[in-house]
Amino acid sequence: MNLHNIGMLAADTSRSKMYLKELIKKKLLPHYVLLLLNPNHELLPGQTKNHSENEIIKLLKNLNIKYDISYNSNINDDYVIDMITKRPEEIFIFSGYGGILLKDKILDCGKRFLHIHGGYLPDYKGSTTNYYSLIKDNSIGASAIFLTKEIDSGPILIRRKFSPPIDRREIDHKYDSEARVKVLIECLQNFIKSGQWEYKLNNNIGGETYYIIHPVLKHLSILGNGALI
């Protein structure tokens, strides 16, 4: 099924690849993809050493999904905003480089950005939240929201908790993305079934905003030492 009113704004990351592969598997094809390629040699957050933009492009070509490429890793660049603004799709699945926030200009371009946050909202807002939730609750989470100007504060479409990963060393590029893509698929299937975006929690307020976890705390989270904070 081609999601005619839904596109995708995707950076060349392991998460974007997982999103696309699962969307293809579930026959939920975005109508259009704007792919952001990293023009530099150093890896950006969300990329792995064996990343390859050709894998994403191959997936898009094999399914005849229309796409454009921006050789710019800045998702808030005027060219990216112009490309998105010109498109007929009203909704864009957002899968950017890790830690990059959409600024006011792109959020005001007339599109809505469906984001799957790696954390159980509203309890865990901000960055690297699943490491904190592993320490506090021994679980990881994912929540579907439409992005707003307040960090991780858009109304919640779906939120789910998941059991701790078998191998916590693989959280960043595997288990966090697996949790997110499950929520993404469920969110899109619900939309197709009902024909509308149904919110489970309109008041996404409260909770705590976390920042990039300290390496020591991250190590403790990977070790699985239980509730420490």
Backbone bond lengths (Angstrom), bond angles and torsions (degrees), N, CA, C in turn:
res aa  C-N    CA-C-N  psi(-1)  N-CA   C-N-CA  omega(-1)  CA-C   N-CA-C  phi
1 M - - - 1.460 - - 1.520 109.39 -
2 N 1.324 116.84 127.89 1.452 121.79 176.94 1.521 108.77 -90.03
3 L 1.322 115.75 123.95 1.461 121.34 -179.74 1.530 108.31 -83.33
4 H 1.336 116.48 89.93 1.464 121.79 -166.43 1.522 113.45 -62.03
5 N 1.303 118.12 -29.18 1.456 120.55 -176.76 1.526 112.17 -102.74
6 I 1.337 116.73 8.91 1.458 120.72 -175.15 1.530 110.22 -125.06
7 G 1.319 115.85 122.72 1.452 122.15 174.48 1.516 109.70 -110.08
8 M 1.320 115.45 -170.16 1.455 120.35 -179.47 1.519 109.25 -143.18
9 L 1.317 115.70 132.92 1.457 122.92 174.07 1.515 106.32 -107.55
10 A 1.337 116.46 105.09 1.466 120.74 -166.60 1.522 112.07 -126.69
11 A 1.325 115.08 128.61 1.456 120.74 169.19 1.529 108.77 -84.91
12 D 1.322 115.85 161.19 1.467 120.61 179.89 1.527 109.31 -80.51
13 T 1.330 116.05 81.35 1.464 121.92 -177.40 1.518 110.34 -131.08
14 S 1.317 115.19 166.91 1.461 120.14 176.83 1.525 110.70 -62.89
15 R 1.337 117.29 -33.40 1.466 119.92 179.49 1.518 111.25 -67.57
16 S 1.333 117.06 -43.95 1.461 119.89 179.09 1.519 111.19 -60.25
17 K 1.328 117.10 -39.85 1.455 120.96 178.29 1.521 110.79 -62.93
18 M 1.339 116.12 -43.65 1.459 119.24 179.14 1.522 111.03 -64.99
19 Y 1.330 116.67 -42.12 1.460 120.23 176.78 1.527 110.39 -55.47
20 L 1.330 116.26 -52.60 1.462 120.39 -176.28 1.520 112.13 -62.81
21 K 1.321 117.06 -42.53 1.460 119.98 -179.50 1.527 111.57 -62.43
22 E 1.326 116.95 -41.52 1.461 120.17 179.72 1.524 111.47 -73.09
23 L 1.320 117.72 -37.30 1.458 120.35 176.10 1.523 110.53 -61.95
24 I 1.323 116.16 -40.53 1.467 120.43 177.52 1.525 110.40 -66.09
25 K 1.324 116.32 -43.22 1.461 120.79 -179.72 1.525 111.46 -60.54
26 K 1.333 116.12 -38.43 1.465 121.25 -179.08 1.529 112.17 -88.93
27 K 1.336 116.15 3.86 1.465 122.26 179.41 1.524 111.63 59.13
28 L 1.313 115.02 42.59 1.460 122.58 176.22 1.526 107.19 -117.88
29 L 1.314 116.44 80.69 1.453 121.09 -171.20 1.522 111.49 -89.98
30 P 1.331 117.45 124.90 1.468 118.50 173.43 1.521 109.90 -62.80
31 H 1.311 115.68 146.67 1.459 120.54 -177.18 1.524 111.69 -71.63
32 Y 1.322 116.20 -25.66 1.465 121.65 -175.24 1.522 108.41 -159.62
33 V 1.331 116.43 148.17 1.461 121.27 177.41 1.524 109.42 -132.46
34 L 1.325 116.07 129.53 1.459 121.17 168.41 1.517 106.33 -102.28
35 L 1.331 115.69 113.69 1.458 122.20 -174.98 1.522 110.04 -99.85
36 L 1.327 116.60 124.54 1.455 122.30 176.88 1.520 109.26 -96.98
37 L 1.335 116.18 118.79 1.457 120.98 178.97 1.519 110.06 -102.59
38 N 1.291 115.55 141.93 1.456 122.67 179.92 1.529 109.20 -78.61
39 P 1.342 118.72 114.34 1.466 120.14 -177.31 1.524 113.44 -79.37
40 N 1.319 117.25 -6.70 1.458 120.92 -176.03 1.522 111.17 -102.24
41 H 1.317 116.23 166.92 1.459 120.86 -178.73 1.526 111.88 -83.47
42 E 1.336 116.91 -30.13 1.459 117.97 -178.98 1.523 110.22 -72.69
43 L 1.323 114.92 148.59 1.457 120.12 -178.79 1.520 109.87 -77.00
44 L 1.326 115.62 142.11 1.452 122.20 174.49 1.526 109.15 -99.49
45 P 1.343 117.79 160.60 1.471 119.81 179.02 1.524 111.59 -54.64
46 G 1.331 115.71 129.98 1.457 121.01 -178.12 1.511 113.28 101.15
47 Q 1.349 116.95 -10.70 1.451 120.71 178.73 1.529 110.17 -99.39
48 T 1.318 115.06 153.74 1.464 121.51 176.44 1.518 108.84 -117.13
49 K 1.311 115.46 167.53 1.458 119.60 -176.38 1.521 112.72 -62.13
50 N 1.322 115.96 -28.71 1.469 119.08 -178.04 1.524 111.95 -101.09
51 H 1.359 116.08 22.57 1.457 118.27 -179.46 1.519 109.90 -65.67
52 S 1.310 116.01 150.04 1.460 120.51 179.05 1.513 109.30 -151.64
53 E 1.316 116.54 119.46 1.455 120.15 179.54 1.514 111.29 -62.97
54 N 1.344 116.75 -24.71 1.457 119.58 -178.56 1.522 112.01 -62.71
55 E 1.336 117.98 -28.57 1.460 120.67 -179.98 1.526 110.58 -65.93
56 I 1.318 117.06 -43.83 1.458 120.06 178.54 1.522 109.94 -67.18
57 I 1.316 116.96 -44.94 1.466 120.23 -179.81 1.525 110.80 -61.25
58 K 1.315 116.73 -39.26 1.466 120.25 178.21 1.526 111.25 -62.75
59 L 1.321 116.39 -42.27 1.464 119.91 177.62 1.529 110.91 -59.84
60 L 1.321 116.01 -44.39 1.468 120.10 -178.45 1.522 111.41 -66.86
61 K 1.324 116.39 -41.11 1.471 119.87 -179.80 1.526 111.56 -66.68
62 N 1.328 116.21 -41.12 1.463 119.60 -177.97 1.521 112.42 -62.75
63 L 1.331 116.57 -30.11 1.461 120.41 -179.18 1.523 112.54 -100.46
64 N 1.318 116.64 5.79 1.472 121.80 -178.45 1.528 112.09 55.33
65 I 1.322 115.56 38.71 1.459 120.28 176.05 1.527 107.86 -86.26
66 K 1.317 116.31 125.61 1.456 120.28 -179.97 1.515 109.30 -65.49
67 Y 1.337 115.99 137.09 1.461 119.22 179.95 1.521 110.25 -149.87
68 D 1.314 114.66 157.85 1.456 122.92 170.13 1.520 107.41 -127.54
69 I 1.320 115.57 160.11 1.460 121.14 179.83 1.517 110.00 -120.07
70 S 1.315 115.51 135.18 1.456 121.79 170.66 1.519 107.39 -113.43
71 Y 1.332 116.06 117.02 1.464 119.37 178.64 1.528 108.47 -84.79
72 N 1.315 113.60 60.52 1.451 121.81 -175.59 1.518 106.84 -155.52
73 S 1.302 117.12 125.12 1.463 120.11 -177.89 1.520 112.95 -84.15
74 N 1.343 116.96 -3.87 1.463 121.11 -178.51 1.512 110.25 -86.44
75 I 1.302 116.20 105.54 1.463 121.19 -176.27 1.519 112.24 -69.79
76 N 1.335 116.81 -17.18 1.463 121.18 179.37 1.526 112.51 -96.83
77 D 1.334 117.08 9.82 1.455 121.75 179.16 1.530 110.71 -66.35
78 D 1.337 116.20 147.21 1.466 120.61 -178.01 1.522 112.28 -59.28
79 Y 1.336 117.26 -35.46 1.468 119.84 179.12 1.525 110.86 -63.42
80 V 1.322 116.58 -43.50 1.466 120.83 178.81 1.523 109.77 -62.55
81 I 1.314 116.77 -45.49 1.467 120.82 -179.99 1.520 110.67 -61.43
82 D 1.336 116.70 -42.36 1.458 120.83 179.90 1.521 110.68 -63.59
83 M 1.332 117.67 -42.61 1.462 121.54 179.62 1.525 111.25 -62.08
84 I 1.323 115.84 -43.31 1.461 120.48 -179.84 1.529 110.98 -67.46
85 T 1.325 115.93 -42.94 1.465 120.88 -176.81 1.519 111.79 -61.78
86 K 1.325 117.08 -35.64 1.470 121.73 -177.51 1.527 113.06 -74.48
87 R 1.317 117.25 -16.65 1.457 120.15 -175.90 1.534 111.28 -76.43
88 P 1.361 117.30 149.46 1.468 119.85 178.60 1.523 113.92 -77.83
89 E 1.335 117.79 -20.03 1.467 119.88 -178.64 1.533 109.68 -63.82
90 E 1.327 115.90 139.71 1.461 120.62 -179.80 1.524 112.51 -93.25
91 I 1.340 116.58 -27.23 1.462 122.16 -177.06 1.530 108.89 -115.17
92 F 1.339 116.11 137.32 1.457 120.82 175.00 1.525 109.60 -127.26
93 I 1.330 115.09 124.46 1.467 120.05 171.35 1.523 106.86 -69.28
94 F 1.315 116.53 125.48 1.458 120.96 -175.71 1.523 110.20 -100.25
95 S 1.336 115.70 124.45 1.462 121.59 176.86 1.524 108.34 -142.40
96 G 1.329 115.65 79.03 1.455 120.65 -174.17 1.512 112.97 -94.00
97 Y 1.322 115.28 -176.43 1.457 120.44 173.76 1.524 109.05 -67.39
98 G 1.322 116.55 147.56 1.444 121.05 -175.65 1.521 112.85 -58.31
99 G 1.331 116.22 135.76 1.448 121.68 175.08 1.516 115.40 81.56
100 I 1.343 118.29 0.49 1.458 121.55 -179.44 1.524 109.76 -92.88
101 L 1.332 116.29 126.49 1.456 121.94 -179.57 1.519 110.63 -101.01
102 L 1.320 116.84 144.12 1.455 120.89 173.46 1.523 108.49 -77.03
103 K 1.326 115.85 127.45 1.459 120.71 -178.68 1.527 111.06 -88.48
104 D 1.330 115.01 175.08 1.465 120.92 -172.20 1.525 112.93 -55.58
105 K 1.335 117.78 -40.17 1.460 120.35 -173.34 1.518 112.10 -62.56
106 I 1.320 117.89 -43.97 1.463 119.18 179.66 1.529 110.73 -75.40
107 L 1.322 116.81 -33.10 1.467 118.91 177.66 1.527 111.92 -68.26
108 D 1.334 116.44 -20.93 1.463 121.18 179.92 1.526 112.91 -98.55
109 C 1.345 117.69 13.21 1.463 120.22 -174.66 1.524 113.46 -83.03
110 G 1.326 117.59 0.98 1.461 120.74 177.11 1.510 114.69 97.20
111 K 1.338 117.27 1.90 1.453 121.46 177.94 1.533 109.44 -108.31
112 R 1.329 115.27 161.69 1.461 120.25 172.74 1.520 108.74 -112.98
113 F 1.325 115.25 139.73 1.463 120.70 -174.44 1.532 109.70 -113.58
114 L 1.328 114.20 113.85 1.460 121.45 178.99 1.520 108.46 -83.51
115 H 1.314 116.14 116.32 1.457 121.81 -175.91 1.521 109.80 -119.64
116 I 1.325 116.03 136.57 1.453 120.71 173.42 1.523 107.28 -103.87
117 H 1.294 115.04 106.20 1.463 121.71 -178.14 1.522 109.84 -79.15
118 G 1.326 115.92 137.12 1.466 120.43 178.75 1.511 111.47 -83.22
119 G 1.304 116.18 70.48 1.460 121.77 -179.52 1.516 109.77 175.21
120 Y 1.322 116.40 157.18 1.457 121.78 -179.57 1.529 108.09 -87.73
121 L 1.335 115.49 109.77 1.462 121.01 -177.98 1.525 111.66 -88.84
122 P 1.348 117.21 151.05 1.465 126.61 1.43 1.534 114.46 -87.57
123 D 1.317 116.90 6.59 1.469 119.55 -173.68 1.527 113.00 -62.01
124 Y 1.338 116.34 -40.62 1.465 120.78 -172.95 1.524 110.32 -123.30
125 K 1.312 116.73 96.65 1.455 122.89 176.69 1.526 109.31 -106.07
126 G 1.343 115.28 159.87 1.456 118.49 175.91 1.512 113.00 100.25
127 S 1.333 115.39 -144.63 1.464 122.01 -169.87 1.523 112.58 -109.99
128 T 1.326 116.05 148.51 1.481 124.83 176.71 1.530 111.54 49.11
129 T 1.317 116.64 37.50 1.468 120.62 -171.71 1.520 113.36 -68.29
130 N 1.328 117.39 -27.28 1.468 117.37 -177.99 1.524 112.64 -69.49
131 Y 1.310 117.66 -24.15 1.472 119.09 172.66 1.532 110.33 -67.25
132 Y 1.332 115.52 -40.45 1.465 119.36 178.64 1.528 111.11 -67.02
133 S 1.338 116.74 -41.07 1.464 118.91 -178.83 1.523 111.69 -69.72
134 L 1.321 117.42 -29.03 1.465 119.48 174.14 1.529 110.32 -64.76
135 I 1.324 116.43 -41.03 1.461 120.57 179.37 1.527 111.24 -67.48
136 K 1.320 116.04 -42.57 1.464 119.46 -173.97 1.524 113.42 -85.54
137 D 1.353 116.48 -40.06 1.468 120.39 -171.31 1.522 113.83 -121.10
138 N 1.325 117.67 -5.43 1.468 121.61 -175.51 1.526 111.75 57.16
139 S 1.337 115.50 41.20 1.462 120.89 177.57 1.522 108.28 -151.00
140 I 1.328 115.27 165.03 1.449 120.53 170.46 1.517 107.56 -121.03
141 G 1.324 116.37 164.61 1.458 119.27 -176.56 1.514 112.00 -142.68
142 A 1.327 115.23 169.22 1.457 122.69 173.97 1.518 108.12 -152.78
143 S 1.321 115.88 143.19 1.465 121.09 -175.67 1.520 109.84 -140.58
144 A 1.322 116.66 135.56 1.460 122.14 178.74 1.517 109.64 -95.86
145 I 1.330 116.44 126.35 1.457 121.65 178.56 1.526 109.44 -140.84
146 F 1.320 116.22 161.12 1.453 121.18 164.08 1.523 106.86 -93.53
147 L 1.330 115.94 129.63 1.449 120.26 -173.94 1.525 112.07 -65.67
148 T 1.316 114.87 141.10 1.459 122.97 173.02 1.523 107.69 -126.31
149 K 1.317 116.64 179.36 1.460 120.71 -178.08 1.520 112.34 -73.31
150 E 1.314 117.68 -16.38 1.455 121.28 175.01 1.523 108.47 -92.29
151 I 1.303 117.17 133.63 1.462 121.66 -173.71 1.527 111.67 -59.39
152 D 1.339 115.32 121.19 1.471 122.68 173.46 1.519 112.99 54.16
153 S 1.333 116.50 36.76 1.465 120.28 -174.57 1.523 113.73 -120.19
154 G 1.337 117.78 9.86 1.456 119.48 176.70 1.517 111.15 -70.36
155 P 1.342 117.41 159.38 1.465 120.27 178.31 1.523 111.36 -57.82
156 I 1.327 116.03 141.53 1.463 121.88 -171.93 1.523 110.92 -90.37
157 L 1.328 115.53 124.31 1.469 121.50 176.37 1.523 110.66 -83.42
158 I 1.312 116.37 -46.84 1.470 122.78 179.28 1.517 107.47 -149.22
159 R 1.317 116.94 146.19 1.464 121.44 170.31 1.519 107.95 -141.99
160 R 1.318 115.41 140.76 1.453 120.70 -177.08 1.526 109.90 -140.49
161 K 1.347 115.25 147.20 1.459 121.73 170.74 1.525 108.71 -107.11
162 F 1.345 115.14 148.33 1.455 121.26 -178.56 1.528 109.84 -132.01
163 S 1.315 114.91 154.40 1.461 120.61 178.46 1.519 110.44 -64.05
164 P 1.329 117.69 156.38 1.472 119.81 179.75 1.522 111.09 -62.23
165 P 1.329 117.53 146.60 1.469 121.21 -178.92 1.522 112.02 -63.19
166 I 1.309 115.55 153.33 1.459 120.99 175.98 1.527 110.12 -66.57
167 D 1.317 115.86 -45.33 1.464 121.27 179.16 1.529 107.60 -118.05
168 R 1.303 116.55 99.86 1.462 120.60 -174.59 1.524 113.29 -68.43
169 R 1.316 117.71 -12.50 1.461 120.26 176.30 1.524 111.23 -70.90
170 E 1.336 116.18 -15.41 1.462 120.34 -176.30 1.526 112.07 -104.13
171 I 1.314 117.35 23.14 1.467 120.36 -176.72 1.522 111.20 -63.94
172 D 1.324 117.47 -50.80 1.464 120.99 -169.41 1.520 113.56 -60.02
173 H 1.310 117.51 -46.53 1.466 120.09 -172.31 1.521 113.68 -105.01
174 K 1.322 117.81 -1.51 1.457 119.50 -179.60 1.525 112.54 -128.70
175 Y 1.330 117.21 -71.02 1.461 120.05 -168.55 1.526 113.28 -70.12
176 D 1.336 117.23 -38.52 1.457 119.17 175.98 1.525 110.46 -61.71
177 S 1.327 116.26 -45.03 1.467 120.05 179.55 1.523 111.68 -67.70
178 E 1.336 117.69 -36.28 1.465 120.21 177.78 1.520 111.35 -62.74
179 A 1.332 116.28 -41.52 1.464 119.80 177.89 1.526 110.28 -63.85
180 R 1.319 115.89 -43.79 1.465 119.73 -179.16 1.529 111.97 -63.50
181 V 1.331 116.69 -43.33 1.460 118.13 -175.19 1.532 111.13 -69.54
182 K 1.327 117.81 -30.71 1.466 120.09 175.18 1.520 110.73 -62.47
183 V 1.322 115.91 -41.54 1.467 120.33 178.91 1.532 110.37 -69.91
184 L 1.326 117.13 -39.17 1.460 120.57 177.71 1.520 111.11 -60.10
185 I 1.322 117.08 -48.20 1.470 121.00 -179.37 1.524 110.39 -61.53
186 E 1.325 117.00 -45.83 1.463 120.23 179.69 1.524 111.02 -61.74
187 C 1.319 116.38 -40.15 1.458 120.95 179.73 1.530 111.21 -62.59
188 L 1.325 116.76 -46.37 1.466 120.51 -179.73 1.519 111.71 -67.67
189 Q 1.330 117.14 -39.09 1.466 120.08 178.28 1.530 110.69 -63.99
190 N 1.321 117.08 -38.93 1.462 120.43 176.63 1.525 111.03 -63.36
191 F 1.329 116.34 -39.86 1.458 120.40 179.02 1.525 111.02 -64.18
192 I 1.324 116.49 -44.05 1.458 120.26 179.35 1.526 110.70 -63.26
193 K 1.313 116.02 -40.12 1.463 120.51 -177.74 1.521 112.12 -67.25
194 S 1.323 117.32 -43.07 1.468 120.98 -174.47 1.521 113.58 -97.49
195 G 1.338 116.58 -20.93 1.451 119.68 -177.99 1.513 113.99 80.45
196 Q 1.315 116.89 7.88 1.454 119.85 179.04 1.525 110.26 -151.11
197 W 1.323 115.10 162.20 1.458 120.74 178.24 1.519 108.37 -87.77
198 E 1.308 116.63 112.14 1.455 121.56 -176.51 1.521 110.12 -101.64
199 Y 1.320 116.03 125.67 1.460 121.03 -177.20 1.523 111.29 -92.03
200 K 1.318 115.51 131.64 1.454 121.19 176.48 1.526 111.58 -85.41
201 L 1.326 116.04 -26.44 1.465 120.38 -178.85 1.519 108.02 -149.83
202 N 1.345 116.27 106.41 1.454 120.38 -179.03 1.518 112.30 -76.31
203 N 1.311 116.47 -32.13 1.459 120.79 -176.77 1.525 110.59 -97.49
204 N 1.313 114.80 82.22 1.458 121.10 178.95 1.530 108.39 -84.90
205 I 1.315 115.45 68.95 1.455 120.68 -176.67 1.528 109.40 -119.35
206 G 1.324 114.63 164.16 1.455 118.86 179.68 1.509 111.14 81.18
207 G 1.323 114.99 -155.06 1.450 120.05 -175.86 1.517 110.75 74.97
208 E 1.313 116.00 -168.62 1.457 121.78 -179.27 1.518 109.50 -130.72
209 T 1.328 116.53 140.22 1.455 121.75 177.57 1.525 109.30 -96.95
210 Y 1.322 115.56 121.99 1.459 122.15 -177.28 1.526 110.41 -103.31
211 Y 1.317 114.74 156.78 1.458 121.31 177.58 1.527 108.75 -117.40
212 I 1.330 116.09 169.29 1.468 119.87 -175.24 1.520 110.05 -47.23
213 I 1.309 114.91 125.97 1.455 120.35 -171.11 1.528 111.53 -67.70
214 H 1.327 115.50 142.55 1.459 121.57 177.69 1.533 108.80 -65.22
215 P 1.336 117.55 142.06 1.472 120.00 -177.98 1.525 113.90 -53.85
216 V 1.335 117.83 -34.50 1.468 119.44 -179.89 1.525 110.52 -67.87
217 L 1.336 116.36 -45.31 1.462 119.83 177.92 1.527 110.82 -64.39
218 K 1.322 116.47 -38.40 1.462 119.96 177.67 1.527 110.22 -61.20
219 H 1.308 116.31 -41.95 1.466 120.56 178.90 1.522 110.83 -63.20
220 L 1.321 116.70 -42.15 1.470 120.49 178.04 1.524 110.96 -64.38
221 S 1.326 116.44 -38.21 1.456 120.55 177.23 1.520 111.31 -62.81
222 I 1.324 116.77 -40.68 1.460 121.29 179.16 1.523 111.02 -68.20
223 L 1.320 116.01 -35.83 1.469 120.04 178.77 1.525 111.24 -68.90
224 G 1.332 116.57 -26.22 1.465 119.63 178.82 1.502 113.33 78.57
225 N 1.324 116.16 50.10 1.459 120.37 -175.60 1.517 114.22 -87.49
226 G 1.316 117.38 4.89 1.461 118.44 175.62 1.514 112.67 87.13
227 A 1.340 115.89 -164.45 1.459 122.14 -172.94 1.532 110.41 -72.13
228 L 1.334 114.96 111.46 1.462 119.86 -177.54 1.512 112.91 -118.71
229 I 1.347 118.10 -19.76 1.454 119.87 -178.30 1.528 108.54 -130.68
